[in-house]
Amino acid sequence: SADGYAECEKVTALLLKSRTGEFDLESILFLKLRVLGIHDLGCIGECVNLERLDLFGNNVTNLGPLSSLRLLSVLNLSSNRISNIEPLRSCENLQTLNLAGNVISSTESLHCLVSLKKLENIRLRDNTYNYSNPVCRSASYRAVVLEMFPNIKVLDGERVVGRGSELYQLCKDIDDTIKAGSYKNGQLIEHPDCKPWVEDGYWEIKRSNNAIIEEAYKQFNDVLHECRLLNNRATHVISQTQRSMSLKKQPKQYAI
């Protein structure tokens, strides 16, 4: 399993201490328990000062032990087997919640989160990794969730207040500019002398032990991954267009 740790079905004090190096569970502020085969959260509720918790890729179904984590602000529960999130009602400081890749079937299941006044970022689906929930299949899903949480700033990774996604608008403007300058008299202009903007390795992410920075790195890597997918898609479309245009130039041939 991840990080060289054996799979452990239940969260124990020994596991928590070995993962964090802390002697007292109350001293743990950040906790990452990714892909460990956990289905029982055990004594995790004793980490009463926990602020950030990452349980990605386990087999968790019962969130009961999380109800005592009043200081929790960032919670990643993606890729588990969760259908009931009622215990999260008590996590009054929760700001960011990732539930993508679970089995939440209705928007009614989300009502318990309405009282969380600080909650501003909810994710129920993640197209980058193809994670979702049954509730996301509903045509009215997004509208209902936004109405239920009027103060939310980000839903499923997309900004929903202010002028909309500034990053999306910026990318669209750049794309439109590139399209406008790429054709002359209907022909695609070739630029054989184009060079990369930056040197190889410029965008490599250097790891950090700081949990907050690691979270930011993860989010940036997600955006980077999505950009690469879009780039591949754009390359494919350009290639198809060029092929189509070259076929049009060829004189028609008729088989006799």
Backbone torsions as a table, in degrees:
resi	resn	phi	psi	omega
1	SER	NA	-179.7	-173.6
2	ALA	-62.1	147.4	175.4
3	ASP	60.4	15.8	174.8
4	GLY	78.3	10.8	179.6
5	TYR	-93.7	142.8	177.4
6	ALA	-69.9	154.2	177.9
7	GLU	-64.3	141.6	179.8
8	CYS	-137.3	119.1	-174.3
9	GLU	-70.1	-28.6	-175.5
10	LYS	-126.3	140.3	176.8
11	VAL	-76.8	122.6	179.8
12	THR	-120.8	164.3	178.3
13	ALA	-60.4	-37.6	-179.8
14	LEU	-63.5	-43.9	178.2
15	LEU	-60.3	-47.8	-177.5
16	LEU	-62.4	-41.5	-179.2
17	LYS	-69.2	-38.1	-179.0
18	SER	-71.4	-31.6	-179.2
19	ARG	-76.2	-30.7	-173.2
20	THR	-108.4	-21.9	-176.0
21	GLY	79.8	3.5	178.8
22	GLU	-87.9	143.5	178.9
23	PHE	-84.6	-40.0	179.2
24	ASP	-100.5	133.2	180.0
25	LEU	-63.0	-29.1	-178.9
26	GLU	-70.4	-14.5	-179.6
27	SER	-85.7	-10.3	-176.3
28	ILE	-77.8	122.7	179.5
29	LEU	-105.8	-35.7	-179.1
30	PHE	-125.3	137.0	-176.4
31	LEU	-143.7	125.8	179.3
32	LYS	-119.9	114.2	179.7
33	LEU	-127.2	67.4	-174.7
34	ARG	-90.2	136.3	171.7
35	VAL	49.4	58.0	179.7
36	LEU	-116.4	5.4	179.8
37	GLY	74.3	18.5	-177.1
38	ILE	-72.3	130.4	171.0
39	HIS	-122.7	-14.8	179.2
40	ASP	-119.8	118.0	-177.3
41	LEU	-75.9	-6.6	171.0
42	GLY	47.5	-121.5	-173.0
43	CYS	-94.1	19.1	-177.3
44	ILE	-61.3	-25.0	178.8
45	GLY	-65.8	-14.2	178.6
46	GLU	-78.9	-10.4	176.8
47	CYS	-84.4	64.3	-168.8
48	VAL	-65.3	-15.4	179.6
49	ASN	-101.7	10.2	-178.4
50	LEU	-61.3	131.8	-179.7
51	GLU	-109.7	-32.3	-179.1
52	ARG	-134.8	129.8	-177.4
53	LEU	-135.6	128.1	179.8
54	ASP	-120.1	111.2	-179.4
55	LEU	-117.1	27.9	-178.0
56	PHE	-54.7	139.2	168.0
57	GLY	71.2	35.5	176.4
58	ASN	-112.9	-161.7	179.9
59	ASN	-120.5	33.8	-175.6
60	VAL	-69.6	134.5	174.4
61	THR	-122.9	-36.3	-176.0
62	ASN	-103.6	117.4	-178.0
63	LEU	-95.5	6.4	-177.7
64	GLY	-43.7	-49.3	-177.9
65	PRO	-61.3	-15.5	-179.0
66	LEU	-80.6	-11.4	-174.3
67	SER	-64.7	-17.7	-179.1
68	SER	-92.5	-0.2	-176.9
69	LEU	-89.9	75.0	-174.1
70	ARG	-70.5	-21.3	-177.1
71	LEU	-96.3	-2.0	-177.2
72	LEU	-61.9	127.0	-179.6
73	SER	-115.2	-29.4	179.5
74	VAL	-127.7	122.7	-176.6
75	LEU	-132.4	121.1	177.4
76	ASN	-110.3	109.9	178.9
77	LEU	-115.9	19.6	-176.0
78	SER	-64.7	148.8	178.4
79	SER	58.8	58.0	171.8
80	ASN	-128.9	-152.2	-179.7
81	ARG	-131.4	45.5	-172.1
82	ILE	-89.9	132.1	174.5
83	SER	-121.3	-24.7	-177.9
84	ASN	-117.5	118.1	-178.5
85	ILE	-111.2	15.2	-178.4
86	GLU	-48.5	-42.6	-178.3
87	PRO	-58.9	-20.6	-177.8
88	LEU	-72.3	-10.5	177.4
89	ARG	-53.9	-32.1	-175.8
90	SER	-83.2	-11.7	-177.3
91	CYS	-82.5	74.2	-168.3
92	GLU	-67.1	-15.9	179.8
93	ASN	-99.2	6.2	-175.9
94	LEU	-62.7	127.6	179.3
95	GLN	-113.9	-39.1	-176.7
96	THR	-127.2	125.7	-177.0
97	LEU	-132.9	121.4	178.2
98	ASN	-110.8	113.2	-179.8
99	LEU	-117.7	11.9	-177.8
100	ALA	-59.8	143.4	176.9
101	GLY	78.2	37.8	176.2
102	ASN	-126.2	-161.5	-175.9
103	VAL	-123.8	40.7	177.2
104	ILE	-75.8	121.3	-167.9
105	SER	-102.0	-16.0	-177.2
106	SER	-146.2	156.6	178.1
107	THR	-68.7	-22.9	177.0
108	GLU	-60.0	-31.2	-179.5
109	SER	-64.1	-19.1	-176.9
110	LEU	-90.6	-8.5	-175.7
111	HIS	-57.0	-31.0	-177.9
112	CYS	-64.8	-14.7	-178.8
113	LEU	-91.4	-10.1	-174.6
114	VAL	-59.6	-32.2	-177.7
115	SER	-77.0	-6.9	-179.0
116	LEU	-83.3	94.8	-171.2
117	LYS	-67.9	-22.3	-177.5
118	LYS	-91.9	-7.1	-176.6
119	LEU	-67.1	119.3	-177.4
120	GLU	-130.5	-6.3	-178.6
121	ASN	-139.2	112.0	179.5
122	ILE	-122.3	135.1	175.8
123	ARG	-128.4	121.6	177.0
124	LEU	-113.1	-14.7	174.0
125	ARG	-144.2	149.5	-178.2
126	ASP	-137.0	98.9	-175.9
127	ASN	-65.7	-24.1	-179.8
128	THR	-61.5	-40.8	-178.0
129	TYR	-109.7	8.2	178.9
130	ASN	61.1	37.6	175.6
131	TYR	-98.5	141.9	179.7
132	SER	-153.2	-166.8	172.9
133	ASN	-144.0	152.4	179.0
134	PRO	-54.0	-33.2	-178.0
135	VAL	-62.2	-26.6	-176.5
136	CYS	-71.3	-13.4	-179.4
137	ARG	-73.1	-21.5	-179.2
138	SER	-66.2	136.7	-178.9
139	ALA	-63.8	-30.1	-176.9
140	SER	-95.0	4.8	-174.4
141	TYR	-48.9	-54.3	-175.0
142	ARG	-63.4	-45.0	-179.3
143	ALA	-62.7	-42.1	-179.4
144	VAL	-64.8	-44.1	-179.1
145	VAL	-64.5	-41.8	-179.8
146	LEU	-66.6	-33.7	177.3
147	GLU	-71.8	-36.4	-179.6
148	MET	-68.4	-33.7	-177.9
149	PHE	-122.5	78.4	-175.1
150	PRO	-63.5	-20.9	-176.7
151	ASN	-96.9	3.0	-177.0
152	ILE	-68.1	142.6	-178.3
153	LYS	-104.7	-31.1	-177.8
154	VAL	-136.0	127.3	175.8
155	LEU	-123.9	123.8	-180.0
156	ASP	53.7	37.7	176.1
157	GLY	83.0	0.4	-177.8
158	GLU	-113.8	129.0	-179.6
159	ARG	-64.4	135.7	-174.3
160	VAL	-123.6	5.0	177.4
161	VAL	-123.3	173.8	179.8
162	GLY	69.2	-136.1	-176.4
163	ARG	-94.6	20.7	-179.0
164	GLY	84.4	-169.0	-176.1
165	SER	-72.9	110.6	179.6
166	GLU	-67.4	-35.5	178.4
167	LEU	-63.3	-43.0	179.5
168	TYR	-62.2	-45.2	-178.3
169	GLN	-63.9	-40.2	179.2
170	LEU	-62.2	-46.7	179.3
171	CYS	-61.8	-38.5	-179.8
172	LYS	-65.6	-42.5	179.1
173	ASP	-62.6	-43.3	178.9
174	ILE	-62.7	-44.1	-179.3
175	ASP	-60.9	-44.8	179.8
176	ASP	-62.7	-40.3	179.8
177	THR	-64.4	-43.7	179.5
178	ILE	-61.8	-44.9	-179.8
179	LYS	-60.4	-42.3	-177.5
180	ALA	-64.8	-33.4	-176.9
181	GLY	-95.0	-1.0	-175.4
182	SER	-91.4	-11.9	-176.6
183	TYR	-121.8	141.9	175.4
184	LYS	-135.7	120.9	-175.7
185	ASN	53.9	38.8	177.3
186	GLY	80.3	-1.9	-178.8
187	GLN	-105.2	142.9	177.6
188	LEU	-73.4	124.5	-178.8
189	ILE	-81.3	129.6	178.2
190	GLU	-94.8	140.5	179.6
191	HIS	-124.4	83.7	-175.1
192	PRO	-65.6	-23.2	-175.2
193	ASP	-94.1	12.2	-179.1
194	CYS	-63.2	137.0	176.9
195	LYS	-125.4	155.0	178.3
196	PRO	-59.2	149.3	178.9
197	TRP	-67.2	-37.8	-175.1
198	VAL	-129.9	166.8	-178.8
199	GLU	-74.4	159.7	176.5
200	ASP	-58.7	140.3	177.8
201	GLY	86.7	-4.0	-177.2
202	TYR	-60.3	-36.6	-175.3
203	TRP	-92.0	4.1	-179.9
204	GLU	-62.4	134.3	-179.7
205	ILE	-87.9	126.6	176.0
206	LYS	-91.0	130.3	-175.7
207	ARG	-66.8	152.6	177.8
208	SER	-137.8	150.0	178.0
209	ASN	-81.6	-12.8	-177.7
210	ASN	-75.6	121.6	-174.3
211	ALA	-64.2	-34.7	-179.3
212	ILE	-67.3	-43.9	179.6
213	ILE	-66.5	-37.0	178.4
214	GLU	-61.2	-38.5	179.0
215	GLU	-63.7	-42.0	178.6
216	ALA	-64.9	-40.9	177.2
217	TYR	-59.4	-42.4	-178.4
218	LYS	-61.7	-46.7	-178.7
219	GLN	-63.1	-39.5	179.6
220	PHE	-65.8	-40.8	179.2
221	ASN	-63.7	-35.5	177.1
222	ASP	-61.9	-45.8	179.6
223	VAL	-63.9	-41.7	-179.9
224	LEU	-61.8	-42.0	178.8
225	HIS	-62.1	-42.0	-179.5
226	GLU	-65.4	-39.0	178.4
227	CYS	-62.8	-39.3	179.0
228	ARG	-64.8	-40.2	177.6
229	LEU	-61.8	-44.0	178.5
230	LEU	-62.6	-39.5	179.4
231	ASN	-63.0	-43.5	178.6
232	ASN	-62.4	-41.1	179.8
233	ARG	-63.9	-42.8	-179.3
234	ALA	-63.9	-42.1	178.6
235	THR	-59.7	-41.4	179.6
236	HIS	-63.3	-44.9	-178.6
237	VAL	-64.1	-43.1	179.3
238	ILE	-61.5	-42.9	179.4
239	SER	-61.7	-42.6	178.4
240	GLN	-63.6	-41.7	-179.1
241	THR	-63.4	-44.5	179.4
242	GLN	-62.3	-40.4	179.5
243	ARG	-64.3	-41.7	-179.1
244	SER	-64.2	-42.4	-179.1
245	MET	-66.9	-37.9	-179.8
246	SER	-69.1	-31.9	178.0
247	LEU	-68.3	-35.9	-179.4
248	LYS	-65.5	-31.6	-177.5
249	LYS	-73.1	-26.7	-176.9
250	GLN	-70.2	137.0	178.0
251	PRO	-64.9	142.7	-178.0
252	LYS	-67.7	138.4	178.7
253	GLN	-118.9	138.6	-178.0
254	TYR	-116.2	128.7	178.0
255	ALA	-82.2	134.9	-179.7
256	ILE	-110.2	NA	NA
